Amino acid sequence: MSQPQPQLPPRRSQILEVNMPPVVRTRRATTVRLPSGCAPGRRCVPLSPFDTRWIALPPVCHVFLFPAARPQSPPRVPFSDVVRALSSSLALVLQAFHPLAGQLAYSPELGTVSIVCSEDAGVTFVEAETDLEFSRLVKEGVDLDVDALRQLVPDIRREELPAPVLAAQVTEFVGGSGGIAVGVSLNHCAADGVGFFRFMERWAAEAVAASPSSEQVWVTRAMAPPLHDRKFVRFVGDQELASGFLRLVAPDLPRVVPKQDATPGPELPLTRRTFTFAAHAVRLLKHRLAASGVVGAAPSTFAALAAHGWVCIARASGFTDGAPVFAVFLADCRARMRPRVPDAYAGNCVASCVVALSGAELTGPDGALRAFSAIRDAVAEVKRDPLAGSSGWIARFRAVPPGRMVLLAGSPSFPAYAVDFGFGSPARVERASVLPDGGMAIFAGREAGSVQACVAIAAEKMPAFQEIFQVADSFTFESSRL
C-alpha cells in the first residue's frame, strides 16, 4: 500500500459556509517533518477498539488565544520569531509523539485502519493573518463566533482515507491590539483528551526550552516519554470489537464520511457561549451536594459540574415530562484496565457512559442530586469494569433521541491554560470543533481551581440557560426523595 504525500489544507473558500466570507488569510503552508530516523521504514500503529470508534467523526479542534504584550511586559516577540519557535519546537516534540505526524490509512487486504508514519511523515503547519478583533473572541458570556474560530484551525477533514492525523496553524491578529492564535486539529483516532493535552504541554515546554534565554531545558527532560504502543490496551476479543466498530461507523471504507441524507430535517440555529466557574463557585456546587447527606464520598468536580449542566439544559429546554433526557460522557479508564494502562499512554483509553433520567426528575426540586447520583454511579461502574457493555457503546449512543441529549466533553483536569509557549498563558482557550445541541465542553480554567465550560444550545434557549447556569442559588435539594 503506497503512502501518499501529506496534503495541504483546502483553501479557506472551500471549507467555509457560503454566507461566511473568509476573515483569515493563509500566508504560507509548510510541512514540519518528523526528524530523520524517527520513523525507519514504515512505522505502523494499529488502532485499538478505543481508537476505531472515532474514525467517522470530525477532528477535535482547539484554539489557544494569546494576547499581545502589554506595556509592563517584555517587548513583543516578532511574529516571524514566533513562527520559527513554534515550528522548530513542533519538530522536536514530534520525535516523542511520532504517530501524530502520520496518516490514517486503510489496508483493504487486512480490512484494518492504522496510523502509518513513512520516512517523509510530517505535520502541515499553516501561517496566517486575520483582521478579526482579538477582544471579540475572548469575551466571556456572549455568543461565540464559531465560524471565525474554525478559520483559526487547519482543516484536516477528508471524505476518504488516507487522512492526516494532526495539523497546526499560527495566526497573527494584524488589526486592533494584536494577538496570536495557535490552532490545532487532531483526528480523535490518535489520542484522547489526556494524550492531546500532554502533547500540547510538551510542545509548549520544548518551545520554552529552545528559547536562547531559557534555563528550563530540564522541563522536557523530566517529562515521562509518551507511550503509543496499543499493546497496553489489549484484551481478549479486542480485534473482533475493533472490526465491529469499523463496520458500524465506516461501512464503506476507505470512505469515512457518511453519505448525507438527501432530505435532512430542519436544524435549529445553535448558540455557543463560554462560562467560567471560579474556584469558590465549584466548591459551592460540591458543598451543596455533600450537605445533602446522601452523597457519600466527596463529590468530584466533573460529576458536580456535569450534573449542574445536565439539569440546567433540561430546565432551559422545558423538559418537564416523563420522557428520558440522556447524559453522555467519557470516563478515563487507564487506571481501571487489567493490567493497568500506564499514565503515559497517549492513545485513546476512555469508556462511554450513557445515563438517563426523566425530564420531570431532572427539573424537579431534587434534580441536581438525582443527576449527580446517576453520573457518579456510571463512573463507579466503569471503575468496576471499564469494558462492561463495550460492544454496545456505539449502539447506545445512536439510540438517544435527537434533542434529548446532553453531551459532556472534556474534563476539569485538562490543563488548557498551562500551555505557555514562552509568551504567557492563553487569554482564552476555545474548542472550535462541532458541539451538538446540548453539548458542553469543559476543562480547567485560567485561575487555580476554576473550571471553564463552553455550552451549545438552541439560540432561543440560551437566555434561560445562562440565567440558571450562572446562579448558584437556583438549586435546592430534597434528599428524602432519593
N, C-alpha and C positions, 0 to 999 in steps of 0.2 A: 504494500500500500504506500504510494508516494506521499510525500509530505509537502503540501503547498507552501508557498512563501507567505509570511504574515501579511494580512490585509490591512490597509489603512481604513480608518473610519469613513463612512459615507459623507459626502458634502452635507453641510448643515441644511441646505434647502431640501435635501432628500429625506431628512428624518424629523422635520418639524411639522406641526399641524399646518394646514393650508392657510388658516387665518392668523398665524403667528409668524410675523417676519423675523428673520434672524437678528439677534442682538449681540451675538458672539461671532467674531471673525477669526478664522484659523490663520495663523501666521505661517506655521510650519508643522509638519508631522514627520517624525523620525521613528526609528526603532532602537530601543535600548536593548542591546544584545546580551544574552547570557554569556558571561565570560568564558573564554576558551577553556576547554577541559571540564566544565561543569556538567556537560551532557554528552559523554562519549557515545558515539554511535547514535542510536535512537533510544533514549530513555523513556520507558513506558510506565505509567502509573494506572493500573486498572482501577475502576471505580467500585466502591462498595455499595451495598443497598442504601446506606445513609446518603450516598452521593447521587445515585442514579435517579432518585425520585424528583430531583430538581431540574432535569435536563430540559423540559419543555417550558420552564418559567423564564421570564425576562431576567437580565442581570440585576444584581444588587448594586445600587449606585449611591455614593456618599459624596457630599461636597463639604470641604473644610475651608471656611472663610476667614482670612487673616486680615486685620486692619492695617492701614498704612502706619508708619512710625509716627508717634506723637512728638511734640516739641521736647518733652523731657526724656525721650528715648534716644538711643544711638541713631546716627544718620540712617536714612532709608537705604536699604541694600538695592543697588540697581537690579532691574528685572532680569537683565542678562545674567547676572551673577546668581540670582535665584534659580533660573532655569538650569544653569550649569551645575549648581549644587544638588538640585533635585534629580537631575539626570544621572550624574555620577554616583550619587548615593543609591539610586534605584538599581544601577548595575551591580553595586556591591551587595545589596540585600537580596537580589535575585540568586546569588550564589547559595544562600541558605533556603530560599523559597523557590527553587527551580521549577516546580510544577506550574507556578503562576506565569512563567514565560512560555509555556507550551500551548498546544491547541487541543481542543476536544475533538477527537477523531473516532469515526465509526469503522469497525472491521466487519465487512459483510461475510467474510469467511468464518469468523468466530461468532458473529452476531452480538458483539460486545462494543462498548464505548470506553475509551481510555483517554487519559491525558498523555500526549506524546510530545517530547522535547527532542527536536532534531539538533544537529550541530549549529544551525543558524537560528535557533529559537530566540525569541525576544518579545518585548512588550512595546506596543505602539505608545509613543509619547507625543502629545499634542501641545503646542504652544499657541496661545490665543490671546485676544484682547476683547474688551467689551466696554460699551458706553453706559452700561447699567449703573444705577446709583447703588453703591455698596450698602449704605444705611437702609435702603429699601428691603434688602434681603435678610438683614439681621434683626429687624424689628420683631418683637415678640407680641403674640396675641392678635395679630392681624392676618388676613388671608395671605398665604404664601403664593408667590409667583412660581408655580411648579414648572410652567413652560420655560421660564428663564433658568431655573435650577437645572433642568435637563440639558440645557445647552452648555452647562459648565462641566459636564462629564462626557467622555468619549463614548460613542455608540459601538458596542461590540455585538449587537443582535445579529443573528444570522438565521435564515429560514432553514438552511441545511448545514450539516456538519461537512467539513471541519469548521470550527469556530474558535476565536481567541478566548483565552481564559481571563485575561486581565488587560486593561489599558488605563493610562493615566493622562491627565490634562492639567496644565497650569495656565491660568488666565489672569491677565493684568487688567485691573479696572483703570481705564485711562481718563475717565471723567470724574468730576466731583472731588472727593477727598482721597480717591485712590483705594488700593487694597489688592489682595491676591486671593484667588480661589484655587484650591487643589482638588480636582475631581477624580474619583476612582470608580471604575466599573469592574465588577467581578462576577464571573459565572459561578453561581452558587454550588455547582458540582465540585468545585475545587476546594472549598473551605466553608465552614460555618462562621458565625459571628466571632467566636473565640479565636479561630485561626486568622480571620481578617484583621482584627484589631491588634493581634500580635505582629502581623506583617506591618501594619501602619506604625506601630510603636518602634519596631526595629528600623524601618525606613527612616523615620524621624531621627532616631539615635545615630544612624550612620551619617545622616546629613550634618548633625551637630559635631560628631567626631571628626568629620572631614574638614571642618572649618579650620583655617590656619591658626586662629586664636583659641581653638578648643583645647581643653585639658580633660575631656571626657571620653577618651578612647576606651577606657576601661568599661564604659557603659555597655557597648555592644559585645565586648568580650565576656562580660558577666552574664549575658542573657543565655539561657539554655537554648541550644540549637533546636529548631523545629523538626518534628518528625512527620514524614509524609507516607511511609510505607503502610499500605492498607492491611497488612498482616495484623496490625494492632487492633483492628475491629472485626476480625474474622470470627465466625461462629458457625455452628452446624446449620447447614441449609442456606448459607449466605448467598451463594451463587444462584441458587434457584430463586431466592427472593429478589435479587438484583435483576434477573431476567424477567421476572414477573412484573416488576416496576417498569422496566423498559417497555414491555408490551402494553402496559396501561397508559403511560404518559407519552410515548413516542412510537406508536404502532407502525409508522411509515418511515422509519429510519432509512436513509440519513436525514430525512426531513424531521425537524424538531419543533416547528411552529405549527400548531393545529390549524387545519383549514377553517376559515371563518364561516359562520352561519350566514347564508345569503340574506336572511330576513331576521336580523337580530332585533330583540325588543328594545324599547326606548330606554335610554340611560339617564338617570338623574344627574344633574350637574353637581359635582363634589367640591367641597371647600376643605382646604388643609390649613391648620394653624398649629403653631408650636407653643407649648406652655412649659414653664419650669416650676417644679415644686421645690422650694427651699428646704434645707435640712429640717427646720423646725416643723414644716408642713408634713413632711414624710413621717417624722416622729409622732405627730398628732394622729395621723391616719392609723399608724401601728398601735399607738396607745389606746385609741378608742376600741380597736378590735380586741386588744388584750384585756381591757377593762370590762368586757362583756362577761368574763369568767368562764367562757365555753371554748375559747380558742386553744388553750393548752400552751404549747411552746410559743416563744416569742414569734410574732408574725414576720415573715421575710418581707423585704422591701418590694420584691417583684409581686408576691401574692397580694399584698395590701394595695399596691397601686393598680394592679391588673383588675382586682375586684372593684375598685373605685371606678375605673374606666368602663368596665362592663355595665355596672349599674347606671352610670351617667348616660351612656349611649342608649341603654334601654329606656330610661326616663325621657330623654330628649326625643326619642323616636315614638313615644306614646305606646310602648308595648305593655299594656296592662291586661292582656288576655291570657288564656291558658295555654297558648301555643309556645313551644320552646324557643328560647333565644340562646344561641350557641357561642361559647368562647373557645377559640382555637389558639394554641400556643405551642412552643417547642421547649423541651427540657434537656439541658446538657446531661449526658449520661456517661461521661468519661470515667467518673469515679464509681459508677454502678455496674459497669460491664465486668464480666468474669472470663478471663483475668482482667484486672483494672487496666484501662487505657491510660497511658502516660499523659500528664497535664500538657506536655509539649506537643502532643499530636495536633496537627494543624488541619486535618481533613474534617469532614462532617462527622459529628458524633452526637446527634440530637434525636430525641424521640418525640413523636407527635402526641399531643393531648387534645382531645375534643370533649368538652363538658357542656351540659345544658341545664338550664332552669327555665321555668315558665316566665312569661313576661310579668304575670301577677306576683310571682315570688321575688323577682329582681326589683320591681318597683314598689314593693311593699315596705313597711317600716323597718323590717329586719333584712332587707335585700342585700346590704353590704356584707353582713355576716354570712348569709347563705352563699353569696358569690365567693367570698374568701374561703369558706369551708369546701366548696366544690373544687376550687383551684388547688387548695392545699392537699386534698385527697388524691387528686390526679397526679400531683408531683410525688406524693408518697408512693403511689402505685408504680411510678417509674423507678423510684429508688428500690422498690422490692424486686421488680423485674422489668428492666428497660426495654426488653424485646417482646413483652406481652402484647399480643394483638398486632404485631408489626405488619403482618400480611394485609391487614385491613386499614392501614394508615391512610392510604390514598382514597379508598372507597368511602371511609367515614367523612373525610373532608368534602368529597364531591356530593355527599348526601345532604349536606347542610343547605337548607332552602335559601335562595337568594334574598338578601335584605334582612336576614335574621341571624347574621354572624358578626361577632366582634373578633377581629384578628389581632392578636397581641404579638408583635415582633420585637426582637431585641432583648436587652437585659440591662438593669441598672448597674451591672458590673462592667459593662463595656466602656472603656476609658476614652471616650471620644475626644475630650478636651485635654488629654495628656499628649496628644500628637503635636509636638513642637519641633519644627524643622530648623530652629535656630533663630526665628524671628517672632517668638512669643506664642502663647497658646491661641487657639482659634477664638474669634469673637462669636462665631456660630458654627455649628455642625448640623447639617440637614441631610436627611435621607431623600435623595432625588428620584429613587425608583418608585414604581407604582404602589399605591396603597388603595385598597378597595374601600367601599362604603363601610364604615365601622372599623377601619384599620387604625391601630395605634402602635407607633414605633417608639421605643424607649431606650435610653442609655444614660450613663452617669452625666450629671450636669457639670457646669463650669466650676461651681463652688463645691467644696467638700461636703459630701452627704446629700447634695441635691440630685434631683432626677429630672431629665428633660423628656417630654412626651410630645410627639407630633401626631396629630389626630386628623383623619379624613372622614368626613361625614357629609351627607346631603346638605347643600347650601342652606336650605330652608330650616334645617335642624340646628345649625351651628350656634345661633344666638342662645337658644335654650340650653344647649350642651355647655357652652362656655360659662354660663351663669352658674350652673350647678357643679361643674368640674372644678372650678376655682374657689368655691365657697365651702370651706370645711364644715361649717355648721349645718349643711344641708342634710346631714345623716344622723339619725338616731337609731339605736339598736334595741331590739326587744329580744333578749336571749332566750326567753322562755319558750319561744316558738321553735327553737332548733332541737 
